[in-house]
Amino acid sequence: MSPQNLTYRQAIEELETILRALETDAVDVDDLTTRVQRSAELIRLCKQKLRSAESAIDQVFENLEEEDEEYPEQ
């Protein structure tokens, strides 16, 4: 599945699955490169989703501050 189609939770779960396989030596050398590349894609996706969420949250707080300035409490 393309990383762009995954939710943050799905990406983290797949990363955890890959990590468990690597920790138990269940990955052969031929598959190692593929797993590492997939992990990098998933990490990029997670970082992008976190940045996006942070930006959205910052915008909410900025809007609240602007509202407070427009309509100060009396």
Jmol script that loads the backbone (N, CA, C; Angstrom):
load data "model"
ATOM      1  N   MET A   1       0.846  -1.174   0.000  1.00  0.00           N
ATOM      2  CA  MET A   1       0.000   0.000   0.000  1.00  0.00           C
ATOM      3  C   MET A   1       0.892   1.237   0.000  1.00  0.00           C
ATOM      4  N   SER A   2       0.512   2.204  -0.785  1.00  0.00           N
ATOM      5  CA  SER A   2       1.255   3.455  -0.854  1.00  0.00           C
ATOM      6  C   SER A   2       1.196   4.160   0.497  1.00  0.00           C
ATOM      7  N   PRO A   3       2.325   4.696   0.953  1.00  0.00           N
ATOM      8  CA  PRO A   3       2.306   5.370   2.252  1.00  0.00           C
ATOM      9  C   PRO A   3       1.289   6.508   2.321  1.00  0.00           C
ATOM     10  N   GLN A   4       1.041   7.199   1.210  1.00  0.00           N
ATOM     11  CA  GLN A   4       0.114   8.321   1.223  1.00  0.00           C
ATOM     12  C   GLN A   4      -1.314   7.889   1.554  1.00  0.00           C
ATOM     13  N   ASN A   5      -1.635   6.630   1.369  1.00  0.00           N
ATOM     14  CA  ASN A   5      -2.977   6.127   1.648  1.00  0.00           C
ATOM     15  C   ASN A   5      -3.140   5.636   3.088  1.00  0.00           C
ATOM     16  N   LEU A   6      -2.072   5.698   3.865  1.00  0.00           N
ATOM     17  CA  LEU A   6      -2.106   5.194   5.232  1.00  0.00           C
ATOM     18  C   LEU A   6      -2.437   6.304   6.217  1.00  0.00           C
ATOM     19  N   THR A   7      -3.071   5.925   7.298  1.00  0.00           N
ATOM     20  CA  THR A   7      -3.223   6.849   8.418  1.00  0.00           C
ATOM     21  C   THR A   7      -1.931   6.810   9.223  1.00  0.00           C
ATOM     22  N   TYR A   8      -1.797   7.762  10.127  1.00  0.00           N
ATOM     23  CA  TYR A   8      -0.624   7.788  11.005  1.00  0.00           C
ATOM     24  C   TYR A   8      -0.541   6.485  11.798  1.00  0.00           C
ATOM     25  N   ARG A   9      -1.672   6.062  12.350  1.00  0.00           N
ATOM     26  CA  ARG A   9      -1.704   4.836  13.156  1.00  0.00           C
ATOM     27  C   ARG A   9      -1.287   3.614  12.329  1.00  0.00           C
ATOM     28  N   GLN A  10      -1.774   3.515  11.101  1.00  0.00           N
ATOM     29  CA  GLN A  10      -1.415   2.386  10.249  1.00  0.00           C
ATOM     30  C   GLN A  10       0.088   2.384   9.954  1.00  0.00           C
ATOM     31  N   ALA A  11       0.640   3.568   9.701  1.00  0.00           N
ATOM     32  CA  ALA A  11       2.074   3.666   9.415  1.00  0.00           C
ATOM     33  C   ALA A  11       2.899   3.243  10.624  1.00  0.00           C
ATOM     34  N   ILE A  12       2.497   3.699  11.805  1.00  0.00           N
ATOM     35  CA  ILE A  12       3.214   3.317  13.035  1.00  0.00           C
ATOM     36  C   ILE A  12       3.117   1.813  13.259  1.00  0.00           C
ATOM     37  N   GLU A  13       1.948   1.246  13.051  1.00  0.00           N
ATOM     38  CA  GLU A  13       1.784  -0.201  13.241  1.00  0.00           C
ATOM     39  C   GLU A  13       2.669  -0.980  12.273  1.00  0.00           C
ATOM     40  N   GLU A  14       2.748  -0.519  11.026  1.00  0.00           N
ATOM     41  CA  GLU A  14       3.611  -1.204  10.063  1.00  0.00           C
ATOM     42  C   GLU A  14       5.084  -1.060  10.455  1.00  0.00           C
ATOM     43  N   LEU A  15       5.471   0.117  10.922  1.00  0.00           N
ATOM     44  CA  LEU A  15       6.844   0.299  11.394  1.00  0.00           C
ATOM     45  C   LEU A  15       7.155  -0.630  12.559  1.00  0.00           C
ATOM     46  N   GLU A  16       6.208  -0.778  13.480  1.00  0.00           N
ATOM     47  CA  GLU A  16       6.412  -1.680  14.615  1.00  0.00           C
ATOM     48  C   GLU A  16       6.546  -3.122  14.152  1.00  0.00           C
ATOM     49  N   THR A  17       5.777  -3.508  13.151  1.00  0.00           N
ATOM     50  CA  THR A  17       5.867  -4.861  12.605  1.00  0.00           C
ATOM     51  C   THR A  17       7.238  -5.096  11.983  1.00  0.00           C
ATOM     52  N   ILE A  18       7.719  -4.126  11.225  1.00  0.00           N
ATOM     53  CA  ILE A  18       9.040  -4.243  10.606  1.00  0.00           C
ATOM     54  C   ILE A  18      10.113  -4.323  11.688  1.00  0.00           C
ATOM     55  N   LEU A  19       9.993  -3.488  12.712  1.00  0.00           N
ATOM     56  CA  LEU A  19      10.968  -3.494  13.800  1.00  0.00           C
ATOM     57  C   LEU A  19      11.003  -4.841  14.515  1.00  0.00           C
ATOM     58  N   ARG A  20       9.824  -5.389  14.800  1.00  0.00           N
ATOM     59  CA  ARG A  20       9.780  -6.710  15.465  1.00  0.00           C
ATOM     60  C   ARG A  20      10.465  -7.774  14.605  1.00  0.00           C
ATOM     61  N   ALA A  21      10.224  -7.716  13.298  1.00  0.00           N
ATOM     62  CA  ALA A  21      10.849  -8.693  12.399  1.00  0.00           C
ATOM     63  C   ALA A  21      12.371  -8.529  12.411  1.00  0.00           C
ATOM     64  N   LEU A  22      12.834  -7.286  12.416  1.00  0.00           N
ATOM     65  CA  LEU A  22      14.283  -7.044  12.444  1.00  0.00           C
ATOM     66  C   LEU A  22      14.899  -7.487  13.764  1.00  0.00           C
ATOM     67  N   GLU A  23      14.189  -7.258  14.857  1.00  0.00           N
ATOM     68  CA  GLU A  23      14.704  -7.633  16.180  1.00  0.00           C
ATOM     69  C   GLU A  23      14.794  -9.141  16.358  1.00  0.00           C
ATOM     70  N   THR A  24      13.931  -9.882  15.692  1.00  0.00           N
ATOM     71  CA  THR A  24      13.929 -11.336  15.854  1.00  0.00           C
ATOM     72  C   THR A  24      14.708 -12.045  14.746  1.00  0.00           C
ATOM     73  N   ASP A  25      15.415 -11.262  13.935  1.00  0.00           N
ATOM     74  CA  ASP A  25      16.183 -11.819  12.813  1.00  0.00           C
ATOM     75  C   ASP A  25      15.309 -12.601  11.849  1.00  0.00           C
ATOM     76  N   ALA A  26      14.020 -12.234  11.763  1.00  0.00           N
ATOM     77  CA  ALA A  26      13.104 -12.922  10.862  1.00  0.00           C
ATOM     78  C   ALA A  26      13.209 -12.410   9.423  1.00  0.00           C
ATOM     79  N   VAL A  27      14.070 -11.427   9.197  1.00  0.00           N
ATOM     80  CA  VAL A  27      14.225 -10.850   7.865  1.00  0.00           C
ATOM     81  C   VAL A  27      15.539 -11.344   7.282  1.00  0.00           C
ATOM     82  N   ASP A  28      15.469 -11.928   6.086  1.00  0.00           N
ATOM     83  CA  ASP A  28      16.712 -12.366   5.469  1.00  0.00           C
ATOM     84  C   ASP A  28      17.388 -11.169   4.798  1.00  0.00           C
ATOM     85  N   VAL A  29      18.627 -11.336   4.457  1.00  0.00           N
ATOM     86  CA  VAL A  29      19.428 -10.249   3.909  1.00  0.00           C
ATOM     87  C   VAL A  29      18.814  -9.707   2.616  1.00  0.00           C
ATOM     88  N   ASP A  30      18.247 -10.580   1.811  1.00  0.00           N
ATOM     89  CA  ASP A  30      17.651 -10.133   0.551  1.00  0.00           C
ATOM     90  C   ASP A  30      16.460  -9.203   0.778  1.00  0.00           C
ATOM     91  N   ASP A  31      15.760  -9.381   1.866  1.00  0.00           N
ATOM     92  CA  ASP A  31      14.576  -8.584   2.170  1.00  0.00           C
ATOM     93  C   ASP A  31      14.908  -7.342   3.002  1.00  0.00           C
ATOM     94  N   LEU A  32      16.092  -7.306   3.560  1.00  0.00           N
ATOM     95  CA  LEU A  32      16.478  -6.225   4.468  1.00  0.00           C
ATOM     96  C   LEU A  32      16.405  -4.847   3.807  1.00  0.00           C
ATOM     97  N   THR A  33      16.958  -4.709   2.623  1.00  0.00           N
ATOM     98  CA  THR A  33      16.954  -3.422   1.932  1.00  0.00           C
ATOM     99  C   THR A  33      15.534  -2.940   1.680  1.00  0.00           C
ATOM    100  N   THR A  34      14.675  -3.824   1.261  1.00  0.00           N
ATOM    101  CA  THR A  34      13.280  -3.473   1.002  1.00  0.00           C
ATOM    102  C   THR A  34      12.604  -2.990   2.275  1.00  0.00           C
ATOM    103  N   ARG A  35      12.843  -3.686   3.376  1.00  0.00           N
ATOM    104  CA  ARG A  35      12.237  -3.294   4.660  1.00  0.00           C
ATOM    105  C   ARG A  35      12.755  -1.936   5.134  1.00  0.00           C
ATOM    106  N   VAL A  36      14.032  -1.706   4.962  1.00  0.00           N
ATOM    107  CA  VAL A  36      14.611  -0.428   5.388  1.00  0.00           C
ATOM    108  C   VAL A  36      14.062   0.709   4.524  1.00  0.00           C
ATOM    109  N   GLN A  37      13.937   0.490   3.223  1.00  0.00           N
ATOM    110  CA  GLN A  37      13.367   1.515   2.347  1.00  0.00           C
ATOM    111  C   GLN A  37      11.914   1.800   2.704  1.00  0.00           C
ATOM    112  N   ARG A  38      11.153   0.764   2.978  1.00  0.00           N
ATOM    113  CA  ARG A  38       9.753   0.942   3.368  1.00  0.00           C
ATOM    114  C   ARG A  38       9.672   1.706   4.694  1.00  0.00           C
ATOM    115  N   SER A  39      10.544   1.378   5.617  1.00  0.00           N
ATOM    116  CA  SER A  39      10.575   2.080   6.898  1.00  0.00           C
ATOM    117  C   SER A  39      10.840   3.569   6.688  1.00  0.00           C
ATOM    118  N   ALA A  40      11.759   3.897   5.805  1.00  0.00           N
ATOM    119  CA  ALA A  40      12.069   5.301   5.526  1.00  0.00           C
ATOM    120  C   ALA A  40      10.844   6.020   4.961  1.00  0.00           C
ATOM    121  N   GLU A  41      10.113   5.370   4.058  1.00  0.00           N
ATOM    122  CA  GLU A  41       8.890   5.962   3.511  1.00  0.00           C
ATOM    123  C   GLU A  41       7.863   6.216   4.617  1.00  0.00           C
ATOM    124  N   LEU A  42       7.701   5.247   5.492  1.00  0.00           N
ATOM    125  CA  LEU A  42       6.735   5.370   6.579  1.00  0.00           C
ATOM    126  C   LEU A  42       7.132   6.467   7.564  1.00  0.00           C
ATOM    127  N   ILE A  43       8.411   6.569   7.851  1.00  0.00           N
ATOM    128  CA  ILE A  43       8.891   7.615   8.755  1.00  0.00           C
ATOM    129  C   ILE A  43       8.648   8.991   8.140  1.00  0.00           C
ATOM    130  N   ARG A  44       8.917   9.128   6.838  1.00  0.00           N
ATOM    131  CA  ARG A  44       8.646  10.405   6.165  1.00  0.00           C
ATOM    132  C   ARG A  44       7.169  10.764   6.262  1.00  0.00           C
ATOM    133  N   LEU A  45       6.315   9.786   6.034  1.00  0.00           N
ATOM    134  CA  LEU A  45       4.867  10.013   6.110  1.00  0.00           C
ATOM    135  C   LEU A  45       4.467  10.455   7.518  1.00  0.00           C
ATOM    136  N   CYS A  46       4.969   9.774   8.526  1.00  0.00           N
ATOM    137  CA  CYS A  46       4.633  10.123   9.913  1.00  0.00           C
ATOM    138  C   CYS A  46       5.101  11.531  10.247  1.00  0.00           C
ATOM    139  N   LYS A  47       6.302  11.893   9.825  1.00  0.00           N
ATOM    140  CA  LYS A  47       6.815  13.234  10.084  1.00  0.00           C
ATOM    141  C   LYS A  47       5.935  14.284   9.401  1.00  0.00           C
ATOM    142  N   GLN A  48       5.511  14.009   8.174  1.00  0.00           N
ATOM    143  CA  GLN A  48       4.668  14.948   7.442  1.00  0.00           C
ATOM    144  C   GLN A  48       3.322  15.110   8.142  1.00  0.00           C
ATOM    145  N   LYS A  49       2.752  14.009   8.594  1.00  0.00           N
ATOM    146  CA  LYS A  49       1.460  14.062   9.279  1.00  0.00           C
ATOM    147  C   LYS A  49       1.577  14.815  10.606  1.00  0.00           C
ATOM    148  N   LEU A  50       2.674  14.617  11.320  1.00  0.00           N
ATOM    149  CA  LEU A  50       2.887  15.336  12.569  1.00  0.00           C
ATOM    150  C   LEU A  50       3.045  16.837  12.323  1.00  0.00           C
ATOM    151  N   ARG A  51       3.801  17.198  11.280  1.00  0.00           N
ATOM    152  CA  ARG A  51       3.962  18.615  10.948  1.00  0.00           C
ATOM    153  C   ARG A  51       2.626  19.242  10.569  1.00  0.00           C
ATOM    154  N   SER A  52       1.846  18.500   9.810  1.00  0.00           N
ATOM    155  CA  SER A  52       0.533  18.994   9.388  1.00  0.00           C
ATOM    156  C   SER A  52      -0.388  19.197  10.590  1.00  0.00           C
ATOM    157  N   ALA A  53      -0.390  18.246  11.496  1.00  0.00           N
ATOM    158  CA  ALA A  53      -1.219  18.359  12.700  1.00  0.00           C
ATOM    159  C   ALA A  53      -0.756  19.540  13.552  1.00  0.00           C
ATOM    160  N   GLU A  54       0.549  19.700  13.692  1.00  0.00           N
ATOM    161  CA  GLU A  54       1.083  20.812  14.471  1.00  0.00           C
ATOM    162  C   GLU A  54       0.661  22.150  13.858  1.00  0.00           C
ATOM    163  N   SER A  55       0.729  22.248  12.556  1.00  0.00           N
ATOM    164  CA  SER A  55       0.332  23.475  11.862  1.00  0.00           C
ATOM    165  C   SER A  55      -1.147  23.772  12.076  1.00  0.00           C
ATOM    166  N   ALA A  56      -1.980  22.745  11.981  1.00  0.00           N
ATOM    167  CA  ALA A  56      -3.415  22.927  12.176  1.00  0.00           C
ATOM    168  C   ALA A  56      -3.720  23.367  13.613  1.00  0.00           C
ATOM    169  N   ILE A  57      -3.033  22.781  14.565  1.00  0.00           N
ATOM    170  CA  ILE A  57      -3.239  23.138  15.975  1.00  0.00           C
ATOM    171  C   ILE A  57      -2.771  24.573  16.226  1.00  0.00           C
ATOM    172  N   ASP A  58      -1.618  24.936  15.661  1.00  0.00           N
ATOM    173  CA  ASP A  58      -1.129  26.315  15.792  1.00  0.00           C
ATOM    174  C   ASP A  58      -2.144  27.302  15.235  1.00  0.00           C
ATOM    175  N   GLN A  59      -2.755  26.961  14.109  1.00  0.00           N
ATOM    176  CA  GLN A  59      -3.748  27.838  13.495  1.00  0.00           C
ATOM    177  C   GLN A  59      -4.967  28.011  14.403  1.00  0.00           C
ATOM    178  N   VAL A  60      -5.390  26.954  15.046  1.00  0.00           N
ATOM    179  CA  VAL A  60      -6.520  27.041  15.973  1.00  0.00           C
ATOM    180  C   VAL A  60      -6.195  28.017  17.102  1.00  0.00           C
ATOM    181  N   PHE A  61      -5.002  27.898  17.684  1.00  0.00           N
ATOM    182  CA  PHE A  61      -4.619  28.791  18.774  1.00  0.00           C
ATOM    183  C   PHE A  61      -4.470  30.237  18.300  1.00  0.00           C
ATOM    184  N   GLU A  62      -3.953  30.433  17.101  1.00  0.00           N
ATOM    185  CA  GLU A  62      -3.849  31.784  16.551  1.00  0.00           C
ATOM    186  C   GLU A  62      -5.236  32.393  16.386  1.00  0.00           C
ATOM    187  N   ASN A  63      -6.174  31.601  15.891  1.00  0.00           N
ATOM    188  CA  ASN A  63      -7.548  32.085  15.724  1.00  0.00           C
ATOM    189  C   ASN A  63      -8.167  32.449  17.074  1.00  0.00           C
ATOM    190  N   LEU A  64      -7.915  31.632  18.080  1.00  0.00           N
ATOM    191  CA  LEU A  64      -8.439  31.927  19.410  1.00  0.00           C
ATOM    192  C   LEU A  64      -7.852  33.223  19.963  1.00  0.00           C
ATOM    193  N   GLU A  65      -6.570  33.432  19.759  1.00  0.00           N
ATOM    194  CA  GLU A  65      -5.930  34.656  20.221  1.00  0.00           C
ATOM    195  C   GLU A  65      -6.497  35.885  19.506  1.00  0.00           C
ATOM    196  N   GLU A  66      -6.730  35.746  18.200  1.00  0.00           N
ATOM    197  CA  GLU A  66      -7.310  36.853  17.436  1.00  0.00           C
ATOM    198  C   GLU A  66      -8.712  37.176  17.939  1.00  0.00           C
ATOM    199  N   GLU A  67      -9.487  36.145  18.243  1.00  0.00           N
ATOM    200  CA  GLU A  67     -10.833  36.353  18.773  1.00  0.00           C
ATOM    201  C   GLU A  67     -10.783  37.058  20.124  1.00  0.00           C
ATOM    202  N   ASP A  68      -9.804  36.667  20.946  1.00  0.00           N
ATOM    203  CA  ASP A  68      -9.657  37.312  22.256  1.00  0.00           C
ATOM    204  C   ASP A  68      -9.328  38.799  22.099  1.00  0.00           C
ATOM    205  N   GLU A  69      -8.512  39.120  21.104  1.00  0.00           N
ATOM    206  CA  GLU A  69      -8.152  40.518  20.867  1.00  0.00           C
ATOM    207  C   GLU A  69      -9.337  41.319  20.338  1.00  0.00           C
ATOM    208  N   GLU A  70     -10.159  40.682  19.491  1.00  0.00           N
ATOM    209  CA  GLU A  70     -11.331  41.369  18.934  1.00  0.00           C
ATOM    210  C   GLU A  70     -12.439  41.551  19.955  1.00  0.00           C
ATOM    211  N   TYR A  71     -12.609  40.563  20.790  1.00  0.00           N
ATOM    212  CA  TYR A  71     -13.703  40.561  21.781  1.00  0.00           C
ATOM    213  C   TYR A  71     -13.130  40.325  23.170  1.00  0.00           C
ATOM    214  N   PRO A  72     -12.444  41.330  23.716  1.00  0.00           N
ATOM    215  CA  PRO A  72     -11.868  41.124  25.053  1.00  0.00           C
ATOM    216  C   PRO A  72     -12.974  40.952  26.104  1.00  0.00           C
ATOM    217  N   GLU A  73     -12.643  40.163  27.104  1.00  0.00           N
ATOM    218  CA  GLU A  73     -13.603  39.946  28.189  1.00  0.00           C
ATOM    219  C   GLU A  73     -13.827  41.245  28.944  1.00  0.00           C
ATOM    220  N   GLN A  74     -15.036  41.414  29.396  1.00  0.00           N
ATOM    221  CA  GLN A  74     -15.347  42.664  30.097  1.00  0.00           C
ATOM    222  C   GLN A  74     -15.427  42.448  31.570  1.00  0.00           C
TER     223      GLN A  74
END
end "model"
wireframe off; spacefill off
backbone 0.3
color backbone group
